[in-house]
């Protein structure tokens, strides 16, 4: 091949840059990758804005709440009388009017209401602020029962017999037909409209709901207080 002819061949190859099919080919995979990155970025921006503006529900009771829950105590198969009305209304946001109900009203206090708000509003805290009422995961002392404190393993000699243990059942509302069992009654969170039965009975014994009268009182009280704000009522003003 002549020298000049070889040079012209190399020049034509360099100028062509490969075949026509190669020049027509586009980096499709690269474009798809860029599209996926941009789309993912948009999704993340929308999600982050939604999370930033979303309001997290506040657990009650709050200072503006006026809640009621029913409480019944069953010791060895015997339903105990309702607790008498609390005597420390000025210092506790969890109290009773002697009607079988617990009133959760943190805002009724002039100060310190935060100690009874939200997750702090438990049955254990109610008991702690009621003179003579002891309630833990394994121990119960109920006012009006003398010096007797019931502990897991103690013998029941009432309507039901056997070694007793402390437990509880919670109905979410007066109309609920099924209950949730709770091993540690002291940790029950006081919620508006719920019904609670604390029981010291042998394992396997059915825990009954609060009596019909207590349930009726709860329904009537919920109806009367529906849509109202917290009030600083006294035992005499509720009757």
PEGIJO-V191336 format. One record per backbone hydrogen bond with DSSP energy under -0.5 kcal/mol. CO is the residue of the C=O (numbers start at 1). NH is the residue of the N-H. Records with the same first field share a line. If there is no record, write none. Layout:
# PEGIJO-V191336
CO = NH / NH
This chain:
# PEGIJO-V191336
2 = 6
3 = 7
4 = 8
5 = 9
6 = 10
7 = 11
8 = 12
9 = 13
10 = 14
11 = 15
12 = 16
13 = 17 / 18
19 = 23
20 = 24
21 = 25
22 = 25
26 = 28
27 = 31
28 = 32
29 = 33
30 = 34
31 = 35
32 = 36
33 = 37
34 = 38
35 = 39
36 = 40
37 = 41
38 = 42
39 = 43
40 = 44
41 = 45
42 = 46
43 = 47
44 = 48
45 = 49
46 = 50
47 = 51
48 = 52
49 = 53
50 = 54
54 = 56
61 = 118
62 = 65 / 107
64 = 230
67 = 104
68 = 193
69 = 102
70 = 196
72 = 198
73 = 75 / 80
74 = 76 / 200
75 = 78
76 = 160
77 = 79
78 = 75 / 80
88 = 91 / 92
93 = 105
95 = 103
96 = 86
100 = 71
101 = 103
102 = 69 / 104
103 = 95 / 105
104 = 67
105 = 108
106 = 109
112 = 115
113 = 116
114 = 117
117 = 120
118 = 121
120 = 122
121 = 190
122 = 126
123 = 127
124 = 128
125 = 129
127 = 130
129 = 131
130 = 133
132 = 134
134 = 141
138 = 152
139 = 136
140 = 150
141 = 134
142 = 145
145 = 148
150 = 140
151 = 154
154 = 164
156 = 162
160 = 158
162 = 156
163 = 203
164 = 153
165 = 201
167 = 199
168 = 182
169 = 197
170 = 180
171 = 195
173 = 176
179 = 181
180 = 170
182 = 168
183 = 185
184 = 187
185 = 188
186 = 124
188 = 123
189 = 191
191 = 194
194 = 70
195 = 171
196 = 72
197 = 169
198 = 74
199 = 167 / 201
200 = 76
201 = 165
202 = 205
206 = 208
211 = 215
212 = 216
213 = 217
214 = 218
215 = 219
216 = 220
217 = 221
218 = 222
219 = 223
220 = 224
221 = 225
222 = 226
225 = 228
231 = 233
234 = 238
235 = 239
